[in-house]
Amino acid sequence: MSIKTLIVEDSPSLTGEYAYIERMADGYILENSATGGHTLGAFYSQATVNDKKIPMTENATLAGVYEVTENRITFNDGKYKVRYCETDGTIIASEDWDVLSDAVLNYPAGVATPTNITAGTITNVTNLTNAPTAGDFTATMKTSLQNAWPDMQTTIDELEVLIEQLGAYTLGAGGTAQTYTLTVGGLPCEDAYVVMSTDIDMLNPIHSGRTNALGQITFYPNLPTGTTVYMWSFKADTTFSNPDIETIA
């Protein structure tokens, strides 16, 4: 089962933070209790679910960042709503998921969710340089990525969708946190899109996400200590010296 990362920011040192996941096709809620023979991680009606709360823990190095992963069952394709709550039930944030082949595709605001992508195949793509043809997903998409990013013929949002379709729109699920801090003029750079790749041409992006208010993003790459990685940063009206070369600690 694909690992799905849930993460939210709130005040530091809180207890009882939790999330719950609703499957929008039928309104069913993910179960976090085996009471009554229920399957952990399966979906049940709101009237029969025993415990919808998925407990979240505060990141050991980032105060106020609460996270948890979920991979107990395979999710059906479709739309899901994740709600993040404080211990009293107050909803502090929500997130829409599009799930395809058990992978979460988090499409950025303002970008329409593709409706014609099936597992491993694209039947129609627009607004991408060197767009792939049906049945030629991975190889052509990587070529498209290589050609697109240097002269920014695509927008940052389109680049983000392209990275998603390559399967790298995750923070990772490795055992060691790698926090990357991005600054501009000595100040934290918030809401920048950061891509981690294992090659200097960005043909093998492995993780990506957006920086928080501190200009930080924490990845969890499953890479050996000492591995060289390349960090690529993008934000409208902002220039970065890409790539920034880092080493897995």
MONOR-V759656 format. One record per residue. N is the residue number from 0. RES is the residue in three letters. PHI is phi in whole degrees, -180 to 180 (999 if undefined). NEAR is the number of other C-alpha atoms within 10 Angstrom. Layout:
BEGIN
N;RES;PHI;NEAR
N;RES;PHI;NEAR
END
This chain:
BEGIN
0;MET;999;12
1;SER;-71;15
2;ILE;-80;17
3;LYS;-112;18
4;THR;-97;15
5;LEU;-111;20
6;ILE;-149;18
7;VAL;-150;21
8;GLU;-108;17
9;ASP;-154;17
10;SER;-64;9
11;PRO;-67;13
12;SER;64;12
13;LEU;-88;14
14;THR;-123;13
15;GLY;86;14
16;GLU;-63;23
17;TYR;-150;24
18;ALA;-129;25
19;TYR;-140;20
20;ILE;-119;24
21;GLU;-110;22
22;ARG;-86;21
23;MET;-72;14
24;ALA;-63;11
25;ASP;-134;11
26;GLY;77;15
27;TYR;-73;19
28;ILE;-114;27
29;LEU;-67;24
30;GLU;-91;25
31;ASN;-120;20
32;SER;-143;18
33;ALA;-93;14
34;THR;-57;12
35;GLY;72;9
36;GLY;81;7
37;HIS;-67;16
38;THR;-90;16
39;LEU;-61;15
40;GLY;89;21
41;ALA;-82;18
42;PHE;-110;23
43;TYR;-133;20
44;SER;-62;15
45;GLN;-62;16
46;ALA;-79;8
47;THR;-112;13
48;VAL;-64;20
49;ASN;-82;18
50;ASP;-146;16
51;LYS;-88;20
52;LYS;-80;21
53;ILE;-102;23
54;PRO;-62;19
55;MET;-116;22
56;THR;-118;17
57;GLU;-76;21
58;ASN;-59;17
59;ALA;-66;10
60;THR;-114;11
61;LEU;-117;15
62;ALA;-63;14
63;GLY;86;17
64;VAL;-105;19
65;TYR;-112;26
66;GLU;-151;19
67;VAL;-164;17
68;THR;-118;15
69;GLU;-137;13
70;ASN;-156;13
71;ARG;-81;14
72;ILE;-138;15
73;THR;-83;14
74;PHE;-80;20
75;ASN;-68;14
76;ASP;-63;16
77;GLY;141;15
78;LYS;-100;16
79;TYR;-135;22
80;LYS;-118;16
81;VAL;-105;17
82;ARG;-117;19
83;TYR;-106;26
84;CYS;-132;23
85;GLU;-84;17
86;THR;-59;13
87;ASP;-87;9
88;GLY;96;13
89;THR;-63;11
90;ILE;-81;13
91;ILE;-102;14
92;ALA;-166;14
93;SER;-144;15
94;GLU;-147;14
95;ASP;-98;17
96;TRP;-113;20
97;ASP;-109;17
98;VAL;-107;16
99;LEU;-136;16
100;SER;53;15
101;ASP;71;18
102;ALA;-107;21
103;VAL;-87;24
104;LEU;-110;20
105;ASN;-91;18
106;TYR;-79;19
107;PRO;-66;12
108;ALA;-57;8
109;GLY;89;7
110;VAL;-110;11
111;ALA;-65;9
112;THR;-73;14
113;PRO;-60;13
114;THR;-112;8
115;ASN;-120;10
116;ILE;-105;15
117;THR;-115;12
118;ALA;-54;8
119;GLY;80;12
120;THR;-135;15
121;ILE;-116;19
122;THR;-96;14
123;ASN;-162;13
124;VAL;-135;15
125;THR;-124;8
126;ASN;63;10
127;LEU;-127;18
128;THR;-63;17
129;ASN;53;17
130;ALA;-61;19
131;PRO;-73;22
132;THR;-96;14
133;ALA;-56;13
134;GLY;83;11
135;ASP;-125;14
136;PHE;-67;18
137;THR;-70;16
138;ALA;-62;11
139;THR;-71;15
140;MET;-64;22
141;LYS;-65;21
142;THR;-64;15
143;SER;-60;18
144;LEU;-62;24
145;GLN;-61;16
146;ASN;-76;16
147;ALA;-82;18
148;TRP;-72;17
149;PRO;-63;11
150;ASP;-103;7
151;MET;51;11
152;GLN;-70;14
153;THR;-103;18
154;THR;-77;16
155;ILE;-62;16
156;ASP;-63;18
157;GLU;-66;18
158;LEU;-62;19
159;GLU;-64;24
160;VAL;-63;21
161;LEU;-62;19
162;ILE;-63;22
163;GLU;-58;20
164;GLN;-69;17
165;LEU;-84;19
166;GLY;84;17
167;ALA;-111;21
168;TYR;-90;23
169;THR;-145;23
170;LEU;-87;24
171;GLY;96;20
172;ALA;-138;15
173;GLY;-74;12
174;GLY;-86;10
175;THR;-120;17
176;ALA;-75;20
177;GLN;-124;17
178;THR;-89;13
179;TYR;-112;14
180;THR;-110;15
181;LEU;-114;20
182;THR;-127;14
183;VAL;-132;12
184;GLY;63;6
185;GLY;84;7
186;LEU;-110;10
187;PRO;-58;16
188;CYS;-106;19
189;GLU;-87;19
190;ASP;60;17
191;ALA;-89;23
192;TYR;-90;19
193;VAL;-118;21
194;VAL;-116;24
195;MET;-104;25
196;SER;-128;22
197;THR;-102;18
198;ASP;-140;16
199;ILE;-76;16
200;ASP;-100;14
201;MET;59;19
202;LEU;-86;17
203;ASN;-128;17
204;PRO;-70;24
205;ILE;-115;22
206;HIS;-147;22
207;SER;-162;26
208;GLY;174;21
209;ARG;-118;19
210;THR;-74;21
211;ASN;-90;18
212;ALA;-64;13
213;LEU;-91;15
214;GLY;73;18
215;GLN;-115;21
216;ILE;-143;24
217;THR;-111;21
218;PHE;-102;20
219;TYR;-128;16
220;PRO;-72;20
221;ASN;-94;14
222;LEU;-130;15
223;PRO;-67;11
224;THR;-57;10
225;GLY;96;10
226;THR;-69;11
227;THR;-82;16
228;VAL;-127;21
229;TYR;-122;19
230;MET;-105;22
231;TRP;-119;21
232;SER;-118;21
233;PHE;-140;22
234;LYS;-161;17
235;ALA;-57;10
236;ASP;62;5
237;THR;-132;10
238;THR;-107;10
239;PHE;-123;13
240;SER;-91;9
241;ASN;-96;13
242;PRO;-90;18
243;ASP;-95;13
244;ILE;-90;15
245;GLU;-127;14
246;THR;-125;12
247;ILE;-66;15
248;ALA;-84;12
END
